[in-house]
Amino acid sequence: MEFACSHVVCNWSPGGTASIGVSLIEPLYDNTVTVKQQEGPVPPPLPPRRLRKPRPTSLPLPPLPSSQPPLGPRSLPPPVPPRLDKLEGESRLRANVNVVSLSIGKLVDISQAAGLESFQNPEICGKCSAALSCLSSTQKNVWMCEFCGCENSVNDNVKRVCVGQRAGVHSDDLYLPNQSDDDYQNLEDTLVVFCVDISGSMSVTTEVTSSSGSPAYISRLEGIQDALQRALSSLLQQFPHRRVALVTFNDEVVIYGDGTSTPLTLRDWALVDYDHIWQQGVDYSIPHCIAETYHQTIQRIKELREHGATCLGPAALASVAMASRYPGSKVILCTDGRANIGLGEMELTPSLSSSPLTPYFYRKLAQQAVESGVIISVMTFEGTDCRLADIGRLSDTTGGRVNMVSIGTVATEIQSASIDNVLATGVTATLLAADGVYFPYEDENNHKVVRKIGNVTKGLEITIQFAVKQEFMEGFLQKDTLPFQLQLSFKTRDQQRVTRIITEQRPVTTCSRIWAGNLNTAVLGVHCAQLCASLTMEGRVQEAQMQLKAQQDLLNQISKQRPIQKEESIYGNWMDTMTTICGDITTESQV
């Protein structure tokens, strides 16, 4: 766990309003970020001046005592300490700096956690499901949960193993239950399904420069065909035992599989029957490894021709059904237009306000893919409108990629998506904090949030922001520290069940005590990117704009206190770009 701020800011409020003044006994809102940090101890305030009547000038000055040394130059009084509410350039802290970053891609890779102590099963609180940890204390075999205050009975063995060996303020433990032989799965026994759009719009050409230097024109389908052949060649060299299947769609869905079997065609009424499509995909013959079917699959790809409409939804459903037999498999969806026939069609709905049935179909399919351990990546061509707000949910939910490609980049992107290795499947992350903490933008309004992530590839990072309920602020400031715990439950690629539990505590403070050195700009930038993208996808563009503005203001204040590092400036540039994009979306929606 990596926090955006070194302390938990107790008195941040969503409205960003504040009163001046801080007290540990009766905390008031103080959302001021100072512009300059003082070095050394704070000087004492000036003593009050005593008003005296002026001495008459006619009276002589009293002689100095002989033992008193002559007066030297008069020293200056100590400087007046700056008032936090009167500083020039003050800024209200509207951005929430209570953010935690979870590097899921690293945490599920247990090969990098060889030095961690492993146990069989955690001791769980009966009320909030927190695990007994290094922060726990027991008295007479009773453990009072540090997160919810519930009393739990524990035996001596559990107390000794779970607490005695891990005393401290931070613990990171693996729990590996007993495995059966049936749980094992071959690491290479996964499937890559290429789901390719061959509708009429794929005949649109783009001018490129040929090897001889003269201009040439390549259609979108020709670009996809070349990209797929390159991807298959790469898979053959690096993963010869990987399985590959091909599915195409226009006004019908054709399942080619590995190219060695008779293709299966779905058309007419079959394109609107969810259960029928799913069953047909599951029942289709199991593809062989690419080392055995490379030439047949390449031949099928070369024979593709573009024509007809776009039944994207049924094709994606059939592809996920095929891949569902092998947890950790991938579906790579290549398209250039919105679905206009069959399940998930979008042609009859306006571009900015989706039909309630269309998002439901893609949400259901994404959830079914997560439960089956399937990752969906979407490749769409630049300058086309395939309604990424809906289709993008397939990738966002399953941990896949969303890429807008060109003829020149499509091969590289498809190859990268097909080679990405799944590190874990069925991943669920549970973040617990002390009772009185809540998580904005989450469905649960309590001190625990559960994220069903599904599949995880290398580099996956998620961020979660939290805040303190107003009625708990005074008590938290008196506690000095608050506990946090991350519980990761997942299956490795060989189907080993693992639970990883990280527990630590963080000090508390108020907004008036935050300095630039306490903030991790990289974590704040990643969180802003993820939050604004999520809000924009949900149509909450104005709220995304407010978040961007708050982060920009915060970044400006930090830059006045300390230099912005090169990696941190990336997020500033990203915020500027997103501000322009959100403005364009707002303008378009008002037209």
C-alpha positions, 0 to 999 in steps of 0.5 A: 500500500502506498499513500498519497499523504504521509498522514491521514487528513481528518478534517477534509470535507467533500465541499471543500469549505473550512473554518480557520483554526485547529484544535486537537480537542475540538477540531475545526475544518482548516483546509489551508495549504501554506505556500512556504514551509518555515525552517526551524522552530516557530518563533514566539509571538511578540509580547504586547506593547505597554503604552507610556507617556513620553519623557519630557525632553527638558529632563536630563537622562539618568546616568548609567551604572558604572557596572553596566556595560555600554549599550550596544546596537539595539537588536531586532525583535523576533519575526511575527509567525505567519498566520495560516489564514492570512498568507498571500497565495493561500489555497483551499484544499479541495482535492482529497489527498487521502488516497491509497494506491494498490499495486495489484500487479506486483502484489499477486506475483507471489514469486517476488514474495519468497521472503514472506512468512506464510500461514494456512488460514487467517483469524477473521473478525466476526463482524467486519472480516478484518484479520488478526495482525501485528496491530492486534492486541489480545487479553485473556484470549479475547481479541478486540478488533482494532477496526470495528471494536468487536470482541473475538475469542482466539486460542493460544496457538492462534494468538502466538502464531498471528501476533507473537511472530509479527510484532510491529506496525507493519505486516505482510503475510501470505495464506496458502490453504491446502491444495488438491491435485485437481486444482492444478492447471497447465500454465500454457493451457489458455486461449486467445480469441481474435474477434474481428469486425469484417463489416462494410466499413472495414473497406475504408482505406488509408494512404501509407508509404510503400517500401518503394517510397510511393503512396499506397492505400490499405483498407482497415481489414487489410491492416487487421489481417497483417496485424493478426499474421504478425501476432500469430507468428510471435505467439508461435515463437514465444508460446507454441502451446498457446491455443488460438481461435478466430471469430468474425462478425458482420451481419452474422457471427462466424466461429472458425475456432483454430481453422481446422473445423467446420465454421459455425454461423449464427444469424437472424434470431440467434443474434438476440438469444443470449443463452443460445449464443453462450452455449454455442460458444462453450460447445464449439470444438476445443482449439488445438495449440498454435504449433499444430494449427498455425497454417490453417488459422493464417489461411482463414485470416487471408480469406476474410472479406468485408461486407454487411452490418455490425453485430458486435455484441453477439460476436463478443459474447460467443468469443467470451464463451469460448475463452471461458473454458480456460481461466486466464484466456483473452479476447481481443476485439477489433472493430471500427464502428458501433454495433447496429444489429443483434444484442448490444446494438447501439444504432438506434440510441443517441450517442450521448444518452445510451438505451438502458438495455445496451449498457446492461448487456455489456455490464452483464457480459463483462461480469460473466467474463470476470467470473470466467477469468477472461480478459477483453481488450478492445482495438478501434480505429482512430476517427471512428465511433464505436461507442467506447463508453459502452464497449470500454466497460468490457476492458475496464471491468476485466482488466484489458486494454482499450486502444485507438489504433491506426494502420501503422500501430494496430499490429504492435497493439494487437501483438502486445495485447495477445502476449500479456500474461495473466498473473492471477484470476478471480482477484478480489481486493478488500480495503479496511480502515477504522470505523468512522472512515468512509470511501467516496465514490464507492457503493458502500458507506462504511469503513470497508470497500470490496473491489472485484478485479477479476484478472490481473496483468503486470502493472495493474494499479488501482487507487482508492480515496477515503475520508473521515466522517465528521462525528469521528474527527475529534476522536481520531485526532486524539488517537494519533494513528489509524489502522489500514488493512488490505486483503487480496484473494486470488488464484495464481496461473496454476490455480493455487489459491492465495490470500495476501494480507497487508496491515499498517497504521498511519498517523493523523493530522489536519489540513493546516499541517500539510506540507509539500514534502508530505504529498506523493504527487505520482499517487495523486496523479494516477488517482485523478486519471482513474477517477476522471476517466470513470466519471467521464465514462458515466457521463458525469463530465462536470464532476470530472472537470471539478476533480481536474481543477482541484488537482491542478490547483493542488499541483500549482501549490506544491510547485511553489513549495518544491520543484516538480520532478520530471515524472510528476510533470507528466500528470500535470500535462495529462491534466491539461489535456483532460481539461481540454477533452472534458471541455470539448465533451461538454460543448458537444453535449450542449449542441 
